[in-house]
Amino acid sequence: MTFDQLSKYGWGYYAEPEKIDTLKDFESQLIQLLSSGAYYIDNKIIEVREQVDRINGIKIEIYSNEHPPPHFHITSNGLKASLRIDNAEILENSGFSKKQIRTVQTWFLKSKDKLIEVWNKTRPDDCQVGYYRENTK
């Protein structure tokens, strides 16, 4: 995705370290960085994150530059996990309880189409995974 395409969605943080002269400048750029879903450094998009939903304090996100298989991330209070987009199988889990994972998997049953839509919308040209398409066998 180009900067213009990302700006259309209201995403984006463009790093300008040369413009940080005061603590107030630093604070302003830090707030922009933390609230954005895309990071640009030296005119290159580093990563785009889009929040898909939030359930029971668990943030569900799609990241742009990803590795196979297509998956989504969940985070909450320092806990992290990733689950496959095709079946919500756990790929990685750093601390979520079985109950929390089941909550996300139940959410997934109603939200898979939205996950696929966001996944496909956030694929950069150089993403090694590419677009997600359902098997239609």
N, CA, C and O atoms as CSV, one atom per row, in Angstrom:
chain,resi,resn,atom,element,x,y,z
A,1,MET,N,N,0.839,-1.177,0.000
A,1,MET,CA,C,0.000,0.000,0.000
A,1,MET,C,C,0.887,1.244,0.000
A,1,MET,O,O,1.984,1.251,0.557
A,2,THR,N,N,0.386,2.270,-0.628
A,2,THR,CA,C,1.120,3.529,-0.644
A,2,THR,C,C,0.713,4.377,0.551
A,2,THR,O,O,-0.289,4.104,1.212
A,3,PHE,N,N,1.497,5.398,0.812
A,3,PHE,CA,C,1.171,6.328,1.897
A,3,PHE,C,C,-0.211,6.944,1.666
A,3,PHE,O,O,-0.997,7.075,2.604
A,4,ASP,N,N,-0.507,7.321,0.416
A,4,ASP,CA,C,-1.805,7.926,0.103
A,4,ASP,C,C,-2.951,6.961,0.386
A,4,ASP,O,O,-3.988,7.363,0.916
A,5,GLN,N,N,-2.766,5.675,0.031
A,5,GLN,CA,C,-3.806,4.687,0.295
A,5,GLN,C,C,-4.040,4.539,1.800
A,5,GLN,O,O,-5.184,4.468,2.251
A,6,LEU,N,N,-2.963,4.492,2.564
A,6,LEU,CA,C,-3.098,4.354,4.009
A,6,LEU,C,C,-3.708,5.603,4.633
A,6,LEU,O,O,-4.492,5.507,5.577
A,7,SER,N,N,-3.355,6.762,4.115
A,7,SER,CA,C,-3.924,8.008,4.636
A,7,SER,C,C,-5.430,8.039,4.448
A,7,SER,O,O,-6.156,8.599,5.269
A,8,LYS,N,N,-5.894,7.431,3.361
A,8,LYS,CA,C,-7.325,7.371,3.087
A,8,LYS,C,C,-8.073,6.677,4.227
A,8,LYS,O,O,-9.218,7.023,4.517
A,9,TYR,N,N,-7.432,5.703,4.873
A,9,TYR,CA,C,-8.056,4.981,5.975
A,9,TYR,C,C,-7.810,5.655,7.327
A,9,TYR,O,O,-8.287,5.169,8.352
A,10,GLY,N,N,-7.075,6.761,7.340
A,10,GLY,CA,C,-6.793,7.454,8.591
A,10,GLY,C,C,-5.683,6.796,9.390
A,10,GLY,O,O,-5.551,7.044,10.589
A,11,TRP,N,N,-4.883,5.959,8.742
A,11,TRP,CA,C,-3.778,5.296,9.403
A,11,TRP,C,C,-2.528,6.122,9.170
A,11,TRP,O,O,-2.474,6.923,8.237
A,12,GLY,N,N,-1.559,5.938,9.984
A,12,GLY,CA,C,-0.259,6.403,9.598
A,12,GLY,C,C,0.492,7.222,10.597
A,12,GLY,O,O,-0.044,8.114,11.255
A,13,TYR,N,N,1.730,6.895,10.687
A,13,TYR,CA,C,2.675,7.679,11.450
A,13,TYR,C,C,3.908,7.796,10.578
A,13,TYR,O,O,4.487,6.789,10.170
A,14,TYR,N,N,4.305,9.004,10.297
A,14,TYR,CA,C,5.498,9.241,9.494
A,14,TYR,C,C,6.593,9.749,10.420
A,14,TYR,O,O,6.508,10.864,10.937
A,15,ALA,N,N,7.610,8.943,10.628
A,15,ALA,CA,C,8.690,9.295,11.555
A,15,ALA,C,C,9.475,10.493,11.016
A,15,ALA,O,O,9.928,10.493,9.872
A,16,GLU,N,N,9.624,11.504,11.860
A,16,GLU,CA,C,10.390,12.686,11.508
A,16,GLU,C,C,11.303,13.060,12.681
A,16,GLU,O,O,11.102,14.095,13.317
A,17,PRO,N,N,12.296,12.227,12.966
A,17,PRO,CA,C,13.149,12.487,14.134
A,17,PRO,C,C,13.870,13.825,14.073
A,17,PRO,O,O,14.202,14.393,15.114
A,18,GLU,N,N,14.117,14.338,12.875
A,18,GLU,CA,C,14.802,15.622,12.750
A,18,GLU,C,C,13.943,16.788,13.230
A,18,GLU,O,O,14.451,17.887,13.452
A,19,LYS,N,N,12.646,16.550,13.389
A,19,LYS,CA,C,11.739,17.599,13.859
A,19,LYS,C,C,11.502,17.549,15.360
A,19,LYS,O,O,10.671,18.295,15.878
A,20,ILE,N,N,12.216,16.686,16.064
A,20,ILE,CA,C,12.057,16.600,17.515
A,20,ILE,C,C,13.113,17.490,18.163
A,20,ILE,O,O,14.274,17.103,18.300
A,21,ASP,N,N,12.690,18.690,18.559
A,21,ASP,CA,C,13.590,19.639,19.190
A,21,ASP,C,C,13.286,19.818,20.673
A,21,ASP,O,O,14.149,20.218,21.455
A,22,THR,N,N,12.055,19.517,21.043
A,22,THR,CA,C,11.651,19.724,22.430
A,22,THR,C,C,10.935,18.478,22.946
A,22,THR,O,O,10.577,17.582,22.182
A,23,LEU,N,N,10.742,18.449,24.242
A,23,LEU,CA,C,9.984,17.361,24.846
A,23,LEU,C,C,8.557,17.348,24.303
A,23,LEU,O,O,7.979,16.278,24.118
A,24,LYS,N,N,7.993,18.507,24.050
A,24,LYS,CA,C,6.635,18.607,23.491
A,24,LYS,C,C,6.586,17.996,22.091
A,24,LYS,O,O,5.618,17.314,21.755
A,25,ASP,N,N,7.616,18.229,21.267
A,25,ASP,CA,C,7.687,17.614,19.938
A,25,ASP,C,C,7.744,16.089,20.059
A,25,ASP,O,O,7.064,15.371,19.326
A,26,PHE,N,N,8.557,15.614,20.988
A,26,PHE,CA,C,8.686,14.172,21.216
A,26,PHE,C,C,7.345,13.583,21.652
A,26,PHE,O,O,6.922,12.538,21.159
A,27,GLU,N,N,6.687,14.270,22.582
A,27,GLU,CA,C,5.383,13.801,23.069
A,27,GLU,C,C,4.387,13.717,21.916
A,27,GLU,O,O,3.661,12.730,21.796
A,28,SER,N,N,4.346,14.732,21.077
A,28,SER,CA,C,3.418,14.760,19.952
A,28,SER,C,C,3.664,13.595,19.000
A,28,SER,O,O,2.719,12.924,18.585
A,29,GLN,N,N,4.943,13.348,18.648
A,29,GLN,CA,C,5.250,12.242,17.737
A,29,GLN,C,C,4.980,10.890,18.392
A,29,GLN,O,O,4.538,9.955,17.725
A,30,LEU,N,N,5.239,10.784,19.683
A,30,LEU,CA,C,4.987,9.527,20.380
A,30,LEU,C,C,3.496,9.204,20.413
A,30,LEU,O,O,3.104,8.054,20.216
A,31,ILE,N,N,2.675,10.205,20.657
A,31,ILE,CA,C,1.224,10.005,20.658
A,31,ILE,C,C,0.759,9.566,19.271
A,31,ILE,O,O,-0.062,8.656,19.154
A,32,GLN,N,N,1.269,10.196,18.234
A,32,GLN,CA,C,0.912,9.808,16.870
A,32,GLN,C,C,1.320,8.363,16.589
A,32,GLN,O,O,0.554,7.597,16.004
A,33,LEU,N,N,2.523,8.000,17.007
A,33,LEU,CA,C,3.026,6.648,16.775
A,33,LEU,C,C,2.152,5.614,17.473
A,33,LEU,O,O,1.769,4.609,16.875
A,34,LEU,N,N,1.839,5.865,18.739
A,34,LEU,CA,C,1.092,4.885,19.516
A,34,LEU,C,C,-0.360,4.755,19.083
A,34,LEU,O,O,-0.974,3.710,19.298
A,35,SER,N,N,-0.916,5.789,18.482
A,35,SER,CA,C,-2.321,5.726,18.083
A,35,SER,C,C,-2.498,5.353,16.619
A,35,SER,O,O,-3.626,5.179,16.158
A,36,SER,N,N,-1.413,5.229,15.894
A,36,SER,CA,C,-1.533,4.913,14.475
A,36,SER,C,C,-1.480,3.414,14.250
A,36,SER,O,O,-1.120,2.642,15.139
A,37,GLY,N,N,-1.840,3.028,13.061
A,37,GLY,CA,C,-1.770,1.626,12.683
A,37,GLY,C,C,-0.698,1.367,11.655
A,37,GLY,O,O,-0.488,0.220,11.260
A,38,ALA,N,N,-0.006,2.414,11.206
A,38,ALA,CA,C,1.031,2.235,10.197
A,38,ALA,C,C,2.267,3.015,10.609
A,38,ALA,O,O,2.168,4.089,11.201
A,39,TYR,N,N,3.415,2.472,10.295
A,39,TYR,CA,C,4.672,3.087,10.682
A,39,TYR,C,C,5.533,3.296,9.439
A,39,TYR,O,O,5.787,2.359,8.682
A,40,TYR,N,N,5.976,4.527,9.241
A,40,TYR,CA,C,6.799,4.891,8.093
A,40,TYR,C,C,8.126,5.422,8.617
A,40,TYR,O,O,8.153,6.304,9.476
A,41,ILE,N,N,9.205,4.894,8.109
A,41,ILE,CA,C,10.519,5.412,8.452
A,41,ILE,C,C,11.328,5.462,7.166
A,41,ILE,O,O,11.371,4.484,6.419
A,42,ASP,N,N,11.968,6.592,6.903
A,42,ASP,CA,C,12.750,6.793,5.684
A,42,ASP,C,C,11.936,6.483,4.432
A,42,ASP,O,O,12.403,5.791,3.527
A,43,ASN,N,N,10.710,7.005,4.396
A,43,ASN,CA,C,9.809,6.841,3.254
A,43,ASN,C,C,9.463,5.388,2.940
A,43,ASN,O,O,9.108,5.068,1.805
A,44,LYS,N,N,9.563,4.517,3.926
A,44,LYS,CA,C,9.220,3.116,3.726
A,44,LYS,C,C,8.203,2.710,4.785
A,44,LYS,O,O,8.361,3.024,5.965
A,45,ILE,N,N,7.164,2.012,4.355
A,45,ILE,CA,C,6.167,1.507,5.292
A,45,ILE,C,C,6.781,0.310,6.005
A,45,ILE,O,O,7.186,-0.657,5.361
A,46,ILE,N,N,6.852,0.371,7.328
A,46,ILE,CA,C,7.415,-0.706,8.125
A,46,ILE,C,C,6.338,-1.729,8.462
A,46,ILE,O,O,6.542,-2.931,8.290
A,47,GLU,N,N,5.207,-1.258,8.937
A,47,GLU,CA,C,4.137,-2.177,9.302
A,47,GLU,C,C,2.824,-1.424,9.430
A,47,GLU,O,O,2.787,-0.260,9.829
A,48,VAL,N,N,1.756,-2.113,9.082
A,48,VAL,CA,C,0.412,-1.601,9.264
A,48,VAL,C,C,-0.313,-2.569,10.179
A,48,VAL,O,O,-0.241,-3.784,9.994
A,49,ARG,N,N,-1.008,-2.031,11.162
A,49,ARG,CA,C,-1.837,-2.844,12.052
A,49,ARG,C,C,-3.236,-2.246,12.023
A,49,ARG,O,O,-3.417,-1.039,12.183
A,50,GLU,N,N,-4.209,-3.106,11.819
A,50,GLU,CA,C,-5.583,-2.621,11.885
A,50,GLU,C,C,-6.331,-3.415,12.942
A,50,GLU,O,O,-6.332,-4.646,12.947
A,51,GLN,N,N,-6.963,-2.675,13.830
A,51,GLN,CA,C,-7.782,-3.324,14.843
A,51,GLN,C,C,-9.091,-3.738,14.192
A,51,GLN,O,O,-9.801,-2.913,13.616
A,52,VAL,N,N,-9.399,-5.015,14.291
A,52,VAL,CA,C,-10.618,-5.559,13.714
A,52,VAL,C,C,-11.767,-5.453,14.707
A,52,VAL,O,O,-12.897,-5.135,14.339
A,53,ASP,N,N,-11.461,-5.724,15.969
A,53,ASP,CA,C,-12.493,-5.697,17.004
A,53,ASP,C,C,-11.827,-5.705,18.367
A,53,ASP,O,O,-10.610,-5.846,18.486
A,54,ARG,N,N,-12.647,-5.549,19.383
A,54,ARG,CA,C,-12.191,-5.665,20.766
A,54,ARG,C,C,-13.306,-6.369,21.516
A,54,ARG,O,O,-14.456,-5.930,21.488
A,55,ILE,N,N,-12.964,-7.474,22.195
A,55,ILE,CA,C,-13.964,-8.212,22.959
A,55,ILE,C,C,-13.409,-8.524,24.345
A,55,ILE,O,O,-12.309,-9.059,24.486
A,56,ASN,N,N,-14.180,-8.185,25.347
A,56,ASN,CA,C,-13.787,-8.459,26.732
A,56,ASN,C,C,-12.343,-8.021,27.024
A,56,ASN,O,O,-11.599,-8.738,27.693
A,57,GLY,N,N,-11.954,-6.847,26.520
A,57,GLY,CA,C,-10.618,-6.321,26.766
A,57,GLY,C,C,-9.528,-6.929,25.901
A,57,GLY,O,O,-8.351,-6.621,26.087
A,58,ILE,N,N,-9.894,-7.780,24.966
A,58,ILE,CA,C,-8.923,-8.418,24.067
A,58,ILE,C,C,-8.983,-7.700,22.721
A,58,ILE,O,O,-10.034,-7.633,22.085
A,59,LYS,N,N,-7.837,-7.166,22.299
A,59,LYS,CA,C,-7.754,-6.471,21.018
A,59,LYS,C,C,-7.428,-7.493,19.925
A,59,LYS,O,O,-6.510,-8.299,20.069
A,60,ILE,N,N,-8.192,-7.445,18.836
A,60,ILE,CA,C,-8.000,-8.345,17.700
A,60,ILE,C,C,-7.488,-7.511,16.539
A,60,ILE,O,O,-8.143,-6.559,16.114
A,61,GLU,N,N,-6.299,-7.873,16.020
A,61,GLU,CA,C,-5.661,-7.066,14.979
A,61,GLU,C,C,-5.135,-7.937,13.839
A,61,GLU,O,O,-4.868,-9.129,13.989
A,62,ILE,N,N,-5.005,-7.275,12.700
A,62,ILE,CA,C,-4.328,-7.840,11.528
A,62,ILE,C,C,-3.103,-6.976,11.290
A,62,ILE,O,O,-3.193,-5.749,11.308
A,63,TYR,N,N,-1.952,-7.612,11.067
A,63,TYR,CA,C,-0.712,-6.909,10.734
A,63,TYR,C,C,-0.461,-7.071,9.243
A,63,TYR,O,O,-0.868,-8.067,8.644
A,64,SER,N,N,0.208,-6.092,8.645
A,64,SER,CA,C,0.386,-6.098,7.194
A,64,SER,C,C,1.488,-7.039,6.708
A,64,SER,O,O,1.219,-7.939,5.912
A,65,ASN,N,N,2.686,-6.852,7.159
A,65,ASN,CA,C,3.799,-7.675,6.672
A,65,ASN,C,C,3.877,-8.941,7.495
A,65,ASN,O,O,4.409,-8.934,8.605
A,66,GLU,N,N,3.358,-10.014,6.964
A,66,GLU,CA,C,3.218,-11.244,7.724
A,66,GLU,C,C,3.850,-12.433,7.028
A,66,GLU,O,O,4.216,-12.380,5.854
A,67,HIS,N,N,3.962,-13.478,7.776
A,67,HIS,CA,C,4.475,-14.764,7.314
A,67,HIS,C,C,3.299,-15.728,7.216
A,67,HIS,O,O,2.267,-15.504,7.849
A,68,PRO,N,N,3.436,-16.800,6.430
A,68,PRO,CA,C,2.367,-17.786,6.351
A,68,PRO,C,C,2.218,-18.536,7.666
A,68,PRO,O,O,3.178,-18.607,8.434
A,69,PRO,N,N,1.079,-19.084,7.944
A,69,PRO,CA,C,-0.189,-18.961,7.220
A,69,PRO,C,C,-0.904,-17.670,7.608
A,69,PRO,O,O,-0.556,-17.049,8.612
A,70,PRO,N,N,-1.910,-17.258,6.815
A,70,PRO,CA,C,-2.679,-16.073,7.189
A,70,PRO,C,C,-3.230,-16.231,8.606
A,70,PRO,O,O,-3.790,-17.272,8.950
A,71,HIS,N,N,-3.068,-15.187,9.423
A,71,HIS,CA,C,-3.468,-15.267,10.819
A,71,HIS,C,C,-3.785,-13.881,11.369
A,71,HIS,O,O,-3.502,-12.860,10.743
A,72,PHE,N,N,-4.380,-13.877,12.556
A,72,PHE,CA,C,-4.667,-12.626,13.245
A,72,PHE,C,C,-4.060,-12.688,14.636
A,72,PHE,O,O,-3.746,-13.761,15.151
A,73,HIS,N,N,-3.902,-11.520,15.226
A,73,HIS,CA,C,-3.253,-11.401,16.532
A,73,HIS,C,C,-4.264,-10.942,17.570
A,73,HIS,O,O,-5.171,-10.162,17.278
A,74,ILE,N,N,-4.090,-11.443,18.792
A,74,ILE,CA,C,-4.873,-10.943,19.917
A,74,ILE,C,C,-3.897,-10.512,21.009
A,74,ILE,O,O,-2.873,-11.155,21.240
A,75,THR,N,N,-4.242,-9.406,21.676
A,75,THR,CA,C,-3.403,-8.894,22.762
A,75,THR,C,C,-4.296,-8.365,23.874
A,75,THR,O,O,-5.404,-7.883,23.638
A,76,SER,N,N,-3.780,-8.470,25.093
A,76,SER,CA,C,-4.473,-7.915,26.247
A,76,SER,C,C,-3.529,-7.926,27.436
A,76,SER,O,O,-3.012,-8.981,27.806
A,77,ASN,N,N,-3.298,-6.768,28.040
A,77,ASN,CA,C,-2.484,-6.662,29.249
A,77,ASN,C,C,-1.171,-7.444,29.177
A,77,ASN,O,O,-0.831,-8.181,30.103
A,78,GLY,N,N,-0.448,-7.284,28.091
A,78,GLY,CA,C,0.844,-7.951,27.934
A,78,GLY,C,C,0.763,-9.372,27.423
A,78,GLY,O,O,1.799,-9.981,27.155
A,79,LEU,N,N,-0.431,-9.922,27.279
A,79,LEU,CA,C,-0.597,-11.268,26.727
A,79,LEU,C,C,-0.689,-11.159,25.214
A,79,LEU,O,O,-1.207,-10.174,24.689
A,80,LYS,N,N,-0.184,-12.175,24.511
A,80,LYS,CA,C,-0.208,-12.179,23.052
A,80,LYS,C,C,-0.522,-13.579,22.560
A,80,LYS,O,O,-0.151,-14.574,23.181
A,81,ALA,N,N,-1.218,-13.634,21.427
A,81,ALA,CA,C,-1.463,-14.909,20.755
A,81,ALA,C,C,-1.752,-14.622,19.295
A,81,ALA,O,O,-2.125,-13.507,18.929
A,82,SER,N,N,-1.578,-15.633,18.470
A,82,SER,CA,C,-1.974,-15.536,17.067
A,82,SER,C,C,-2.742,-16.798,16.703
A,82,SER,O,O,-2.435,-17.895,17.167
A,83,LEU,N,N,-3.754,-16.608,15.854
A,83,LEU,CA,C,-4.631,-17.696,15.445
A,83,LEU,C,C,-4.810,-17.651,13.933
A,83,LEU,O,O,-4.790,-16.581,13.325
A,84,ARG,N,N,-4.982,-18.808,13.345
A,84,ARG,CA,C,-5.161,-18.904,11.896
A,84,ARG,C,C,-6.485,-18.267,11.473
A,84,ARG,O,O,-7.472,-18.321,12.206
A,85,ILE,N,N,-6.494,-17.664,10.285
A,85,ILE,CA,C,-7.721,-17.072,9.765
A,85,ILE,C,C,-8.676,-18.132,9.235
A,85,ILE,O,O,-9.888,-17.917,9.247
A,86,ASP,N,N,-8.172,-19.257,8.775
A,86,ASP,CA,C,-9.072,-20.247,8.193
A,86,ASP,C,C,-9.870,-21.035,9.222
A,86,ASP,O,O,-10.999,-21.437,8.942
A,87,ASN,N,N,-9.300,-21.271,10.426
A,87,ASN,CA,C,-10.003,-22.123,11.390
A,87,ASN,C,C,-9.819,-21.718,12.858
A,87,ASN,O,O,-10.275,-22.432,13.751
A,88,ALA,N,N,-9.165,-20.596,13.117
A,88,ALA,CA,C,-8.920,-20.077,14.476
A,88,ALA,C,C,-8.070,-21.016,15.324
A,88,ALA,O,O,-8.135,-20.969,16.553
A,89,GLU,N,N,-7.281,-21.858,14.689
A,89,GLU,CA,C,-6.324,-22.704,15.419
A,89,GLU,C,C,-5.230,-21.819,16.007
A,89,GLU,O,O,-4.776,-20.873,15.364
A,90,ILE,N,N,-4.813,-22.128,17.220
A,90,ILE,CA,C,-3.775,-21.345,17.889
A,90,ILE,C,C,-2.425,-21.639,17.240
A,90,ILE,O,O,-2.016,-22.796,17.138
A,91,LEU,N,N,-1.745,-20.596,16.807
A,91,LEU,CA,C,-0.386,-20.721,16.273
A,91,LEU,C,C,0.640,-20.454,17.363
A,91,LEU,O,O,1.689,-21.095,17.430
A,92,GLU,N,N,0.307,-19.489,18.217
A,92,GLU,CA,C,1.213,-19.080,19.292
A,92,GLU,C,C,0.355,-18.502,20.413
A,92,GLU,O,O,-0.643,-17.829,20.155
A,93,ASN,N,N,0.746,-18.768,21.652
A,93,ASN,CA,C,0.007,-18.233,22.790
A,93,ASN,C,C,0.971,-17.954,23.932
A,93,ASN,O,O,1.661,-18.848,24.421
A,94,SER,N,N,1.001,-16.706,24.341
A,94,SER,CA,C,1.845,-16.298,25.462
A,94,SER,C,C,0.979,-15.807,26.612
A,94,SER,O,O,0.987,-14.622,26.943
A,95,GLY,N,N,0.231,-16.726,27.222
A,95,GLY,CA,C,-0.449,-16.391,28.451
A,95,GLY,C,C,-1.958,-16.371,28.467
A,95,GLY,O,O,-2.538,-16.328,29.552
A,96,PHE,N,N,-2.635,-16.398,27.323
A,96,PHE,CA,C,-4.092,-16.391,27.346
A,96,PHE,C,C,-4.606,-17.716,27.906
A,96,PHE,O,O,-4.061,-18.781,27.616
A,97,SER,N,N,-5.664,-17.632,28.711
A,97,SER,CA,C,-6.278,-18.839,29.269
A,97,SER,C,C,-7.094,-19.555,28.186
A,97,SER,O,O,-7.413,-18.971,27.150
A,98,LYS,N,N,-7.420,-20.806,28.436
A,98,LYS,CA,C,-8.262,-21.563,27.500
A,98,LYS,C,C,-9.615,-20.878,27.331
A,98,LYS,O,O,-10.169,-20.849,26.232
A,99,LYS,N,N,-10.141,-20.334,28.412
A,99,LYS,CA,C,-11.431,-19.649,28.365
A,99,LYS,C,C,-11.360,-18.415,27.461
A,99,LYS,O,O,-12.265,-18.178,26.662
A,100,GLN,N,N,-10.281,-17.626,27.587
A,100,GLN,CA,C,-10.126,-16.445,26.743
A,100,GLN,C,C,-9.997,-16.832,25.268
A,100,GLN,O,O,-10.578,-16.188,24.394
A,101,ILE,N,N,-9.238,-17.879,25.008
A,101,ILE,CA,C,-9.075,-18.351,23.621
A,101,ILE,C,C,-10.422,-18.823,23.071
A,101,ILE,O,O,-10.761,-18.518,21.928
A,102,ARG,N,N,-11.190,-19.558,23.869
A,102,ARG,CA,C,-12.519,-20.016,23.417
A,102,ARG,C,C,-13.428,-18.822,23.116
A,102,ARG,O,O,-14.220,-18.872,22.175
A,103,THR,N,N,-13.322,-17.756,23.902
A,103,THR,CA,C,-14.115,-16.551,23.652
A,103,THR,C,C,-13.774,-15.982,22.278
A,103,THR,O,O,-14.664,-15.620,21.508
A,104,VAL,N,N,-12.480,-15.906,21.978
A,104,VAL,CA,C,-12.049,-15.389,20.674
A,104,VAL,C,C,-12.490,-16.339,19.556
A,104,VAL,O,O,-12.932,-15.885,18.501
A,105,GLN,N,N,-12.377,-17.640,19.775
A,105,GLN,CA,C,-12.776,-18.607,18.748
A,105,GLN,C,C,-14.287,-18.552,18.494
A,105,GLN,O,O,-14.728,-18.751,17.362
A,106,THR,N,N,-15.075,-18.289,19.524
A,106,THR,CA,C,-16.521,-18.120,19.342
A,106,THR,C,C,-16.796,-16.853,18.549
A,106,THR,O,O,-17.639,-16.849,17.652
A,107,TRP,N,N,-16.083,-15.770,18.878
A,107,TRP,CA,C,-16.186,-14.518,18.118
A,107,TRP,C,C,-15.836,-14.774,16.653
A,107,TRP,O,O,-16.497,-14.261,15.750
A,108,PHE,N,N,-14.797,-15.568,16.427
A,108,PHE,CA,C,-14.313,-15.878,15.087
A,108,PHE,C,C,-15.415,-16.482,14.204
A,108,PHE,O,O,-15.512,-16.159,13.020
A,109,LEU,N,N,-16.229,-17.344,14.776
A,109,LEU,CA,C,-17.277,-18.007,14.003
A,109,LEU,C,C,-18.224,-17.009,13.346
A,109,LEU,O,O,-18.765,-17.280,12.274
A,110,LYS,N,N,-18.427,-15.861,13.978
A,110,LYS,CA,C,-19.308,-14.829,13.437
A,110,LYS,C,C,-18.544,-13.766,12.654
A,110,LYS,O,O,-19.156,-12.957,11.957
A,111,SER,N,N,-17.222,-13.757,12.758
A,111,SER,CA,C,-16.442,-12.623,12.244
A,111,SER,C,C,-15.390,-13.001,11.213
A,111,SER,O,O,-14.579,-12.158,10.830
A,112,LYS,N,N,-15.383,-14.225,10.766
A,112,LYS,CA,C,-14.350,-14.672,9.823
A,112,LYS,C,C,-14.343,-13.818,8.550
A,112,LYS,O,O,-13.274,-13.452,8.060
A,113,ASP,N,N,-15.512,-13.501,8.017
A,113,ASP,CA,C,-15.567,-12.692,6.792
A,113,ASP,C,C,-14.920,-11.321,6.999
A,113,ASP,O,O,-14.228,-10.815,6.116
A,114,LYS,N,N,-15.149,-10.730,8.166
A,114,LYS,CA,C,-14.546,-9.429,8.462
A,114,LYS,C,C,-13.022,-9.554,8.551
A,114,LYS,O,O,-12.300,-8.685,8.061
A,115,LEU,N,N,-12.528,-10.633,9.174
A,115,LEU,CA,C,-11.083,-10.856,9.257
A,115,LEU,C,C,-10.463,-10.966,7.868
A,115,LEU,O,O,-9.423,-10.366,7.596
A,116,ILE,N,N,-11.107,-11.733,6.992
A,116,ILE,CA,C,-10.593,-11.907,5.632
A,116,ILE,C,C,-10.592,-10.579,4.885
A,116,ILE,O,O,-9.638,-10.261,4.175
A,117,GLU,N,N,-11.657,-9.808,5.046
A,117,GLU,CA,C,-11.738,-8.500,4.396
A,117,GLU,C,C,-10.585,-7.591,4.838
A,117,GLU,O,O,-9.933,-6.964,4.003
A,118,VAL,N,N,-10.335,-7.522,6.147
A,118,VAL,CA,C,-9.254,-6.677,6.659
A,118,VAL,C,C,-7.904,-7.231,6.226
A,118,VAL,O,O,-7.019,-6.463,5.850
A,119,TRP,N,N,-7.729,-8.544,6.272
A,119,TRP,CA,C,-6.471,-9.158,5.822
A,119,TRP,C,C,-6.169,-8.716,4.393
A,119,TRP,O,O,-5.071,-8.239,4.107
A,120,ASN,N,N,-7.140,-8.874,3.500
A,120,ASN,CA,C,-6.918,-8.553,2.092
A,120,ASN,C,C,-6.716,-7.060,1.871
A,120,ASN,O,O,-5.942,-6.667,0.998
A,121,LYS,N,N,-7.398,-6.223,2.645
A,121,LYS,CA,C,-7.275,-4.773,2.492
A,121,LYS,C,C,-5.898,-4.267,2.922
A,121,LYS,O,O,-5.431,-3.246,2.418
A,122,THR,N,N,-5.246,-4.971,3.847
A,122,THR,CA,C,-3.981,-4.476,4.397
A,122,THR,C,C,-2.743,-5.137,3.792
A,122,THR,O,O,-1.639,-4.910,4.289
A,123,ARG,N,N,-2.881,-5.937,2.748
A,123,ARG,CA,C,-1.709,-6.581,2.146
A,123,ARG,C,C,-0.879,-5.577,1.370
A,123,ARG,O,O,-1.375,-4.988,0.409
A,124,PRO,N,N,0.372,-5.364,1.759
A,124,PRO,CA,C,1.260,-4.519,0.939
A,124,PRO,C,C,1.718,-5.311,-0.282
A,124,PRO,O,O,1.607,-6.536,-0.324
A,125,ASP,N,N,2.233,-4.591,-1.268
A,125,ASP,CA,C,2.661,-5.230,-2.507
A,125,ASP,C,C,3.727,-6.294,-2.285
A,125,ASP,O,O,3.774,-7.287,-3.012
A,126,ASP,N,N,4.589,-6.094,-1.279
A,126,ASP,CA,C,5.700,-7.021,-1.071
A,126,ASP,C,C,5.430,-8.061,0.023
A,126,ASP,O,O,6.366,-8.705,0.498
A,127,CYS,N,N,4.181,-8.231,0.423
A,127,CYS,CA,C,3.840,-9.197,1.479
A,127,CYS,C,C,4.061,-10.614,0.956
A,127,CYS,O,O,3.578,-10.971,-0.119
A,128,GLN,N,N,4.791,-11.411,1.720
A,128,GLN,CA,C,5.095,-12.774,1.288
A,128,GLN,C,C,3.897,-13.709,1.323
A,128,GLN,O,O,3.941,-14.781,0.721
A,129,VAL,N,N,2.824,-13.327,2.017
A,129,VAL,CA,C,1.652,-14.200,2.114
A,129,VAL,C,C,0.632,-13.875,1.027
A,129,VAL,O,O,0.096,-14.783,0.392
A,130,GLY,N,N,0.363,-12.614,0.811
A,130,GLY,CA,C,-0.602,-12.217,-0.200
A,130,GLY,C,C,-2.034,-12.280,0.296
A,130,GLY,O,O,-2.292,-12.393,1.495
A,131,TYR,N,N,-2.951,-12.206,-0.641
A,131,TYR,CA,C,-4.374,-12.179,-0.319
A,131,TYR,C,C,-4.853,-13.547,0.142
A,131,TYR,O,O,-4.283,-14.580,-0.210
A,132,TYR,N,N,-5.918,-13.523,0.940
A,132,TYR,CA,C,-6.511,-14.763,1.429
A,132,TYR,C,C,-7.761,-15.052,0.614
A,132,TYR,O,O,-8.615,-14.185,0.424
A,133,ARG,N,N,-7.849,-16.274,0.141
A,133,ARG,CA,C,-9.037,-16.717,-0.575
A,133,ARG,C,C,-9.494,-18.026,0.044
A,133,ARG,O,O,-8.685,-18.916,0.307
A,134,GLU,N,N,-10.793,-18.137,0.274
A,134,GLU,CA,C,-11.364,-19.368,0.826
A,134,GLU,C,C,-11.220,-20.496,-0.194
A,134,GLU,O,O,-11.320,-20.279,-1.401
A,135,ASN,N,N,-10.984,-21.697,0.314
A,135,ASN,CA,C,-11.038,-22.868,-0.558
A,135,ASN,C,C,-12.492,-23.094,-0.933
A,135,ASN,O,O,-13.370,-23.097,-0.071
A,136,THR,N,N,-12.739,-23.281,-2.197
A,136,THR,CA,C,-14.127,-23.454,-2.652
A,136,THR,C,C,-14.354,-24.865,-3.176
A,136,THR,O,O,-15.045,-25.057,-4.177
A,137,LYS,N,N,-13.782,-25.838,-2.510
A,137,LYS,CA,C,-13.941,-27.239,-2.938
A,137,LYS,C,C,-15.300,-27.760,-2.577
A,137,LYS,O,O,-15.612,-28.918,-2.858
